[in-house]
Amino acid sequence: MSTFLYGGNVLANGIRQHYLRYGGSEGARAARDAVIIVPGITSPAITWGFVGERFGQCFDTYVIDVRGRGLSAAGDTLDYSLDAQAADVIALAGALGLQRYAIVGHSMGGRIGVRAARQQPAGLTRLVMVDPPVSGPGRRAYPAQLPWYIDSIRLARAGTDAEGMRRFCPTWTEEQLRLRAEWLHTCDERAVLASFDGFHQDDIHGDLPHVAVPTLLMTAGRGDVVGAQDVQEIRALLPGVQVSHVADAGHMIPWDDEAGFYRAFGDFLGAALVASA
């Protein structure tokens, strides 16, 4: 049975923010903290729907469209900085009236979560960083190349199908490719450029010592975004951080090993996520 409840919009941090809400039983939602899922650089909320469905079995779950993606506000004059994105998440939680919530951020979403957690907002109880880019000033570049994003966005904007997306994501299922082909055009190219530049200009390592909530770092065994030395540095900057590893996955962890992705949370969020057969 689907756990999808509805999609909605709120005015928060001065812009329209769109989200998809998933929820398990009323008792489970009341007993556990809510979860806000923040996707990556070119992932509208709908593309994380399959994860929202699973989270919704245990938690009151909100998958958000980061500004400039999906159905959230976009525009030529909109601020697409990391600070603005982090302020969006905090304001969204307030607008939704969430008293206690965790942030689960993938890739760019993990960096947004760190910057938000640095502010120590009321109500934030946990942070999960899923394979966050560790690039920044004076550090090695983010391994993905900008044309991969821009070329696929322009193809989607012109109109394409699952087959057109296959050369960008050759291991994805037909359904996943079809969904990306349908929604990728909603990613504002200016937003993607700003976020990609931010991967190299924003120093999230400086944020880590200011994070005061329990934090889980999830890394990909077949990815090249977060390495062993990066994990050591994060441990030094954020003592007590928990680390989990999904050995059989690349950077897009839930796409590569969905069951392993859920197992990697353990009971960190207050309940174990178990993949269905």
Backbone hydrogen bonds, N-H to C=O, Kabsch-Sander energy under -0.5 kcal/mol:
donor,donor_aa,acceptor,acceptor_aa,energy
5,L,21,R,-3.1
6,Y,21,R,-1.2
8,G,19,Y,-2.5
10,V,17,Q,-2.2
12,A,10,V,-0.8
12,A,15,I,-2.4
15,I,12,A,-1.5
17,Q,10,V,-3.0
17,Q,15,I,-0.5
19,Y,8,G,-2.4
20,L,63,V,-2.5
21,R,6,Y,-3.2
22,Y,61,T,-2.7
23,G,3,T,-2.5
29,R,25,S,-2.3
30,A,26,E,-2.0
31,A,27,G,-1.8
32,R,28,A,-1.4
34,A,100,R,-2.0
35,V,60,D,-2.5
36,I,102,A,-3.0
37,I,35,V,-0.6
37,I,62,Y,-2.9
38,V,36,I,-0.5
38,V,104,V,-2.7
43,S,40,G,-1.5
47,T,44,P,-1.5
48,W,45,A,-2.1
49,G,46,I,-1.6
52,G,48,W,-2.5
53,E,49,G,-2.5
54,R,50,F,-1.2
55,F,51,V,-2.8
56,G,52,G,-2.5
57,Q,54,R,-1.4
58,C,55,F,-2.0
59,F,55,F,-3.0
61,T,22,Y,-3.3
61,T,59,F,-0.9
62,Y,35,V,-2.8
63,V,20,L,-2.7
64,I,37,I,-2.2
64,I,62,Y,-0.6
65,D,18,H,-2.5
66,V,64,I,-0.8
68,G,73,A,-2.3
69,R,66,V,-1.8
72,S,69,R,-1.8
73,A,16,R,-2.5
78,L,75,G,-0.9
80,Y,78,L,-0.6
85,Q,81,S,-2.1
86,A,82,L,-2.6
87,A,83,D,-2.3
88,D,84,A,-1.8
89,V,85,Q,-1.5
90,I,86,A,-1.8
91,A,87,A,-2.5
92,L,88,D,-2.9
93,A,89,V,-2.3
94,G,90,I,-1.7
95,A,91,A,-2.8
96,L,92,L,-2.2
97,G,94,G,-1.0
98,L,93,A,-2.5
99,Q,97,G,-0.6
101,Y,123,G,-2.6
102,A,34,A,-2.5
103,I,126,R,-2.1
104,V,36,I,-2.8
104,V,102,A,-0.5
105,G,103,I,-0.5
105,G,128,V,-2.7
106,H,38,V,-2.3
107,S,130,V,-2.9
109,G,106,H,-2.8
110,G,107,S,-1.2
111,R,107,S,-1.5
112,I,108,M,-2.3
113,G,109,G,-2.2
114,V,110,G,-2.1
115,R,111,R,-2.3
116,A,112,I,-2.4
117,A,113,G,-2.8
118,R,114,V,-1.9
119,Q,115,R,-0.6
119,Q,116,A,-1.1
120,Q,117,A,-2.0
124,L,121,P,-1.4
125,T,101,Y,-2.8
126,R,101,Y,-0.7
127,L,214,P,-2.1
128,V,103,I,-2.7
129,M,216,L,-2.9
130,V,105,G,-3.1
130,V,128,V,-0.7
131,D,129,M,-0.9
131,D,218,M,-3.3
134,V,225,V,-0.6
139,R,136,G,-2.5
148,W,145,Q,-1.2
149,Y,145,Q,-0.7
149,Y,146,L,-1.0
150,I,146,L,-2.2
151,D,147,P,-2.8
152,S,148,W,-1.0
153,I,149,Y,-2.2
154,R,150,I,-2.5
155,L,151,D,-2.0
156,A,152,S,-2.3
157,R,153,I,-2.6
158,A,154,R,-1.8
159,G,155,L,-1.4
165,M,161,D,-1.3
166,R,162,A,-0.9
167,R,163,E,-0.5
168,F,165,M,-1.2
169,C,165,M,-1.8
172,W,169,C,-1.6
177,L,173,T,-2.6
178,R,174,E,-2.5
179,L,175,E,-2.1
180,R,176,Q,-2.1
181,A,177,L,-2.5
182,E,178,R,-1.7
183,W,179,L,-1.9
184,L,180,R,-2.5
186,T,183,W,-2.1
187,C,184,L,-2.1
188,D,68,G,-3.1
188,D,186,T,-0.8
192,V,188,D,-2.2
193,L,189,E,-2.5
194,A,190,R,-2.3
195,S,191,A,-2.4
196,F,192,V,-2.7
197,D,193,L,-2.6
198,G,194,A,-2.1
199,F,195,S,-1.5
200,H,196,F,-0.6
200,H,197,D,-1.3
201,Q,197,D,-1.0
202,D,198,G,-2.7
204,I,202,D,-1.0
206,G,203,D,-0.5
207,D,204,I,-1.0
208,L,204,I,-1.3
210,H,207,D,-2.0
211,V,208,L,-1.8
212,A,210,H,-0.5
216,L,127,L,-2.5
217,L,242,Q,-3.2
218,M,129,M,-2.9
218,M,216,L,-0.5
219,T,244,S,-2.2
221,G,246,V,-3.2
222,R,249,A,-3.2
223,G,220,A,-0.8
227,G,225,V,-0.5
231,V,227,G,-2.1
232,Q,228,A,-2.0
233,E,229,Q,-2.1
234,I,230,D,-2.5
235,R,231,V,-2.5
236,A,232,Q,-1.8
237,L,233,E,-2.1
238,L,234,I,-2.5
241,V,238,L,-1.9
242,Q,215,T,-2.8
244,S,217,L,-2.6
246,V,219,T,-2.7
247,A,245,H,-0.8
249,A,246,V,-0.9
253,I,251,H,-2.0
255,W,252,M,-1.0
256,D,252,M,-1.8
257,D,253,I,-3.0
261,F,257,D,-2.3
262,Y,258,E,-1.9
263,R,259,A,-2.3
264,A,260,G,-1.8
265,F,262,Y,-1.2
266,G,262,Y,-0.5
266,G,263,R,-1.5
268,F,265,F,-2.5
270,G,267,D,-1.9
273,L,262,Y,-0.5
273,L,266,G,-0.7
274,V,272,A,-0.6
275,A,273,L,-0.5
